[in-house]
Amino acid sequence: MNYVEKISRRFAKGMAIDDSQVRPKLGQLEGWVSITVNLILFVSKLLVGLWINSIAVVADAFHSFSDVWTSVVVVLGYRLATKPGDQKHPYGHERIEYIATLIIAILLAVVGFEFVREAFNRFRNPVPVASTPIIWIFVIATIVIKWWLGDFSNKLGKIIKSDTLKADAFHHYSDAFSSVFVLLAVVGSAFNYPALDGIGGILVGLILIYGGYAVGKNPIDMLIGKPPEPELIHKIQQLVLGVTGVVNSHDLVVHSYGEQKFISIHIEVDQKKSMTRAHEISDAVEELLNRELQAHSVVHVDPVDLENPALQRLHRIIQDFIAGSSTIQAYHDLRIIQTKDRRRILFDIVATKPNIRRPAGFQEYRALKDLIRRDFQNYEIDIQIDQLYTYS
């Protein structure tokens, strides 16, 4: 157990670390620690940078100052994210964490761009920089402090599974890394290479711009609609198939609002079971998912005929076709519906490629229909293609 885990457990006071009350408090703890450390670093770097007339050190000071504001965003983000759902925001406010992370990314990029511009001017017009071993020791000390702060934020971010804290950690690491360039610039100036100060400032700015991109990518994906992790999909499917009475599952959809998950899924149940029993099975699936994943789930029941010889023959036809297919990987929800006026075959297929979502131009779609018609003449065949947001 590392020091961050020990601090987290003491802070939790016997409660689970991922508890909805503990998690935001730990997030705010990281924010306040970062604010305090970065304010001290900003003031000290700024004073030293002005004293020795170094654009690289001043740029690094404002890098630390930008860390102050990103940490303020962290604190406010976690405070607002704990607000319960209301009439205008029934799903709660946890996605504020994504917005907070995105603001951090924008601040990184903007500050980086400004310092690239200023440092380029300094590179073109070098200015002597006062440099002594004491200044070198000072810069090395700031590197050590910022690396520790990044380590603290990163470990805490992993413990509470927070992309916001991991983003803040990246900010701290980038500050430490950029200070290495500052150190080279300051040392270089001592050996009559004043242009290194401008180069150091440019490198610091570029690191900030890249950091903005790296940090902002994930929250943008989450806000637009990022797919669930394959491990989560697999876990949900295994949980569902473990419930007695569930024959198969498909059309899994997962929406994430911070740590809160909203899940909908179709389960297949033997049609011979009573409506009451089918309802009990769906309730059991919902309760299991809600308990194991702290989610809100909705389960739809599809009745399946497990003994119909015609349906079994149809299963074999489709399975043999898919075994040799390069564009269809699975199927589900197979039904044969016969009334006085109509005879229909309905099922869904899962395409291997994400761009296959419409039957038009899908050769194997038509080939499968033609194959089924050989054995099932005078049947309407309705094949639907699963959408990108569903998993089977």
C-alpha positions in Angstrom: 0.0 0.0 0.0 1.6 3.3 -1.1 1.3 6.6 0.8 -1.6 7.9 -1.4 -3.7 4.8 -0.6 -2.9 5.3 3.1 -4.0 8.9 2.9 -7.1 8.0 1.0 -8.2 5.3 3.5 -7.7 7.7 6.5 -9.6 10.4 4.6 -12.5 7.9 3.9 -12.8 7.1 7.6 -13.9 3.5 7.2 -16.1 4.2 4.1 -15.4 2.7 0.7 -13.1 4.9 -1.3 -15.3 4.8 -4.4 -18.4 5.8 -2.3 -20.4 8.6 -3.8 -19.6 10.8 -0.7 -15.9 10.0 -0.4 -14.9 10.2 -4.1 -15.6 13.9 -4.6 -13.9 14.8 -1.2 -10.7 13.0 -2.4 -11.0 14.8 -5.7 -11.2 18.2 -3.9 -8.3 17.2 -1.6 -6.1 16.8 -4.7 -7.3 20.1 -5.9 -6.5 22.0 -2.7 -3.1 20.4 -2.4 -2.3 21.3 -6.0 -3.5 24.9 -5.5 -1.4 25.4 -2.4 1.8 24.0 -3.9 1.4 25.7 -7.3 0.8 29.1 -5.7 4.1 28.8 -3.8 5.9 27.7 -7.0 4.3 30.4 -9.1 5.4 33.2 -6.8 8.9 31.8 -6.3 9.5 31.1 -10.0 8.1 34.5 -11.0 10.4 36.3 -8.6 13.4 34.3 -9.7 12.6 34.7 -13.4 12.3 38.5 -13.1 15.4 38.6 -11.0 17.6 36.8 -13.6 15.7 38.1 -16.6 14.7 34.7 -18.0 11.7 34.2 -20.3 12.0 30.4 -19.8 11.7 30.7 -16.0 8.8 33.3 -16.3 7.1 31.0 -18.7 7.5 28.1 -16.3 6.1 30.3 -13.5 2.9 31.0 -15.5 2.8 27.3 -16.3 2.6 26.7 -12.6 0.0 29.5 -12.3 -2.1 27.8 -15.0 -1.9 24.7 -12.8 -3.5 26.8 -10.0 -6.5 27.5 -12.1 -6.9 24.0 -13.4 -6.9 22.8 -9.8 -9.5 25.4 -9.0 -11.5 23.9 -11.9 -11.0 20.4 -10.3 -12.3 21.6 -6.9 -15.3 23.4 -8.4 -16.0 20.5 -10.8 -16.1 17.9 -8.0 -18.2 20.2 -5.8 -20.8 20.8 -8.6 -20.7 17.1 -9.7 -22.0 16.0 -6.3 -25.3 17.9 -6.8 -28.2 15.5 -7.1 -30.4 15.4 -10.1 -33.1 18.1 -10.5 -35.9 18.9 -12.8 -33.6 20.4 -15.5 -30.9 17.8 -15.0 -32.6 14.5 -14.0 -29.5 12.4 -14.7 -27.5 14.4 -12.1 -24.4 16.6 -12.7 -21.6 14.2 -12.9 -20.7 15.1 -16.5 -19.5 18.4 -15.1 -16.3 16.4 -14.4 -15.8 16.1 -18.1 -16.4 19.8 -18.6 -13.9 20.6 -15.9 -11.3 18.4 -17.6 -12.0 20.1 -20.9 -11.5 23.5 -19.4 -8.1 22.3 -18.1 -7.1 21.2 -21.6 -8.1 24.6 -23.1 -6.1 26.5 -20.5 -3.1 24.3 -21.2 -3.3 25.0 -24.9 -3.9 28.7 -24.6 -1.0 29.3 -22.2 1.2 27.1 -24.3 0.5 29.1 -27.5 1.2 32.4 -25.7 4.5 31.3 -24.5 5.6 29.9 -27.8 4.9 33.3 -29.3 6.8 35.2 -26.6 9.7 32.8 -26.4 10.1 32.9 -30.2 10.7 36.7 -29.9 13.2 36.0 -27.2 15.0 33.5 -29.4 15.3 36.0 -32.2 16.5 38.7 -29.8 18.5 36.9 -27.1 18.9 38.7 -23.8 21.6 37.8 -21.2 20.3 35.7 -18.3 21.8 35.8 -14.8 22.7 32.2 -14.0 24.4 30.8 -10.9 24.5 27.3 -9.2 22.0 28.5 -6.7 19.5 29.2 -9.5 20.2 25.7 -10.9 19.5 24.1 -7.5 16.3 26.1 -7.3 15.1 24.9 -10.7 16.0 21.3 -9.8 14.0 21.6 -6.5 10.9 22.8 -8.5 11.3 19.7 -10.8 11.3 17.4 -7.8 8.3 19.1 -6.2 6.2 19.1 -9.4 7.0 15.4 -10.1 5.9 14.5 -6.6 2.7 16.5 -7.1 2.1 14.7 -10.4 2.7 11.3 -8.8 0.2 12.2 -6.0 -2.5 13.3 -8.4 -2.0 10.4 -10.7 -2.1 7.7 -8.0 -5.2 9.4 -6.4 -6.8 9.6 -9.9 -6.3 5.8 -10.3 -7.7 5.0 -6.9 -10.9 7.0 -7.4 -10.9 6.3 -11.2 -11.0 10.0 -12.2 -9.9 11.3 -15.6 -10.0 14.8 -14.2 -7.2 14.0 -11.6 -5.2 12.1 -14.2 -5.5 15.2 -16.4 -4.3 17.4 -13.5 -1.5 14.9 -13.0 -0.5 15.3 -16.6 -0.4 19.1 -16.1 2.0 18.6 -13.1 4.2 16.2 -15.0 4.4 18.5 -18.0 5.4 21.4 -15.6 8.2 19.2 -14.2 9.3 18.2 -17.7 9.2 21.7 -19.0 11.3 22.8 -16.0 14.0 20.4 -17.3 14.2 22.6 -20.4 14.3 25.7 -18.2 17.2 24.2 -16.4 19.1 23.6 -19.7 18.3 27.1 -20.7 19.6 28.6 -17.5 22.7 26.5 -17.5 23.3 27.3 -21.1 23.1 31.0 -20.4 25.8 30.6 -17.9 28.0 29.3 -20.7 27.2 32.2 -23.1 24.3 30.6 -25.0 21.5 33.1 -24.3 19.4 31.8 -27.2 18.8 28.7 -25.2 16.5 30.7 -23.0 14.1 31.3 -25.9 14.4 27.7 -27.1 13.5 26.6 -23.6 10.5 28.8 -23.5 9.3 27.5 -26.9 9.7 23.9 -25.7 7.7 24.6 -22.6 4.9 26.1 -24.7 4.9 23.2 -27.1 4.6 20.8 -24.1 1.6 22.8 -22.9 -0.1 22.7 -26.3 0.4 18.9 -26.6 -0.9 18.5 -23.0 -4.0 20.4 -24.0 -4.6 18.0 -26.8 -3.9 14.9 -24.8 -6.0 16.0 -21.8 -8.9 17.2 -23.9 -9.4 14.2 -26.1 -11.1 11.9 -23.6 -13.6 14.4 -22.1 -14.6 15.4 -25.7 -15.1 11.7 -26.5 -17.2 11.2 -23.4 -19.4 14.3 -24.0 -20.0 13.3 -27.6 -20.6 9.7 -26.7 -17.7 7.3 -26.2 -18.5 3.6 -26.4 -18.2 1.5 -23.2 -15.0 -0.4 -22.5 -15.0 -4.0 -23.9 -14.3 -5.2 -20.4 -17.6 -3.6 -19.2 -19.6 -5.1 -22.1 -18.2 -8.5 -21.3 -18.9 -8.2 -17.6 -22.5 -7.2 -18.3 -23.1 -10.1 -20.7 -21.6 -12.6 -18.2 -23.7 -11.3 -15.4 -26.9 -11.5 -17.5 -26.2 -14.9 -18.9 -25.6 -16.1 -15.3 -29.2 -15.5 -14.3 -31.3 -18.7 -14.4 -33.8 -18.6 -17.3 -31.8 -16.3 -19.6 -31.1 -18.1 -22.9 -29.2 -15.2 -24.6 -28.8 -11.4 -24.5 -28.4 -8.8 -27.2 -28.9 -5.1 -28.0 -26.9 -3.9 -25.0 -26.8 -0.1 -24.7 -24.7 1.8 -22.1 -24.9 5.5 -21.3 -22.4 7.0 -18.9 -22.9 10.1 -16.7 -19.7 10.2 -14.8 -19.6 7.1 -12.7 -23.3 6.6 -13.1 -24.3 4.0 -15.7 -27.6 3.6 -17.5 -28.0 0.2 -19.1 -30.6 -1.2 -21.4 -30.5 -4.8 -22.7 -32.7 -7.4 -24.4 -32.8 -10.9 -22.9 -34.1 -14.0 -24.6 -36.4 -16.3 -22.5 -38.2 -19.5 -23.4 -41.6 -18.5 -24.7 -43.2 -21.4 -22.8 -42.6 -19.7 -19.5 -45.4 -17.7 -18.1 -45.5 -13.9 -18.4 -45.1 -13.8 -14.6 -42.0 -15.9 -14.7 -40.5 -13.9 -17.6 -41.1 -10.8 -15.6 -39.4 -12.3 -12.6 -36.3 -13.2 -14.7 -36.1 -9.6 -16.1 -36.4 -8.2 -12.6 -33.6 -10.5 -11.4 -31.3 -9.3 -14.2 -32.1 -5.6 -13.4 -31.4 -6.1 -9.7 -28.1 -7.9 -10.4 -26.8 -5.2 -12.8 -27.9 -2.4 -10.5 -26.2 -4.1 -7.5 -23.0 -5.2 -9.2 -22.4 -2.1 -11.3 -24.2 0.6 -9.3 -26.2 1.2 -12.4 -29.8 1.9 -13.5 -30.9 -0.8 -15.9 -33.9 -1.6 -18.1 -34.4 -5.1 -19.4 -36.6 -6.1 -22.4 -37.8 -9.7 -22.7 -37.8 -11.4 -26.1 -39.6 -14.8 -26.1 -37.9 -17.5 -28.1 -39.1 -20.9 -29.3 -36.6 -23.5 -28.3 -38.5 -26.6 -29.8 -39.9 -25.5 -33.1 -38.3 -27.8 -35.8 -38.6 -25.1 -38.5 -36.9 -22.6 -36.3 -34.1 -25.0 -35.5 -33.6 -25.6 -39.2 -33.5 -21.9 -39.8 -30.9 -21.5 -37.1 -28.6 -24.0 -38.8 -29.0 -22.2 -42.2 -28.0 -18.9 -40.7 -25.2 -20.3 -38.6 -23.6 -22.1 -41.5 -23.8 -19.0 -43.6 -22.2 -16.8 -41.0 -19.4 -19.3 -40.5 -18.2 -18.5 -44.0 -19.1 -14.8 -43.9 -16.6 -11.9 -43.8 -19.1 -9.2 -43.1 -21.6 -10.8 -40.6 -20.3 -12.0 -37.3 -23.4 -12.9 -35.3 -27.3 -12.8 -35.3 -30.0 -12.8 -32.7 -33.7 -12.4 -31.9 -34.7 -15.0 -34.6 -38.5 -15.5 -34.9 -41.0 -17.1 -37.2 -44.4 -15.5 -37.1 -47.3 -17.2 -38.9 -50.8 -15.7 -39.1 -53.7 -16.4 -41.4 -52.6 -13.6 -43.8 -48.8 -13.5 -43.3 -45.7 -15.6 -42.8 -42.7 -13.8 -41.6 -39.1 -14.4 -40.6 -37.4 -11.7 -38.5 -33.9 -11.4 -37.0 -31.0 -9.0 -36.4 -27.5 -9.4 -37.7 -24.3 -7.9 -36.3 -22.0 -6.6 -39.0 -18.2 -7.0 -38.8 -17.5 -3.5 -40.1 -18.9 -0.2 -38.5 -19.8 1.3 -41.9 -22.3 -1.5 -42.7 -25.5 -0.2 -41.4 -27.9 -0.3 -44.4 -28.8 -3.2 -46.6 -28.2 -1.3 -49.8 -25.0 -2.5 -51.4 -24.5 -5.2 -48.7 -24.1 -8.3 -50.9 -24.0 -10.9 -48.2 -27.3 -9.4 -46.8 -29.0 -10.2 -50.0 -27.3 -13.6 -50.4 -28.5 -14.6 -46.9 -32.1 -13.7 -47.8 -31.9 -15.7 -51.0 -30.5 -18.7 -49.1 -33.3 -18.6 -46.6 -36.0 -18.3 -49.3 -34.9 -21.7 -50.8 -36.2 -23.5 -47.7 -38.8 -21.0 -46.6 -40.7 -20.0 -49.7 -43.6 -17.5 -49.5 -42.1 -16.0 -46.3 -41.4 -12.3 -45.8 -37.9 -12.0 -44.6 -37.1 -9.0 -42.4 -33.4 -8.7 -41.5 -32.3 -5.7 -39.4 -28.7 -4.6 -38.9 -27.6 -3.7 -35.4 -26.7 0.0 -34.8 -23.2 1.1 -33.7 -24.4 1.9 -30.2 -25.7 -1.7 -29.5 -23.6 -4.7 -28.5 -24.5 -8.3 -28.8 
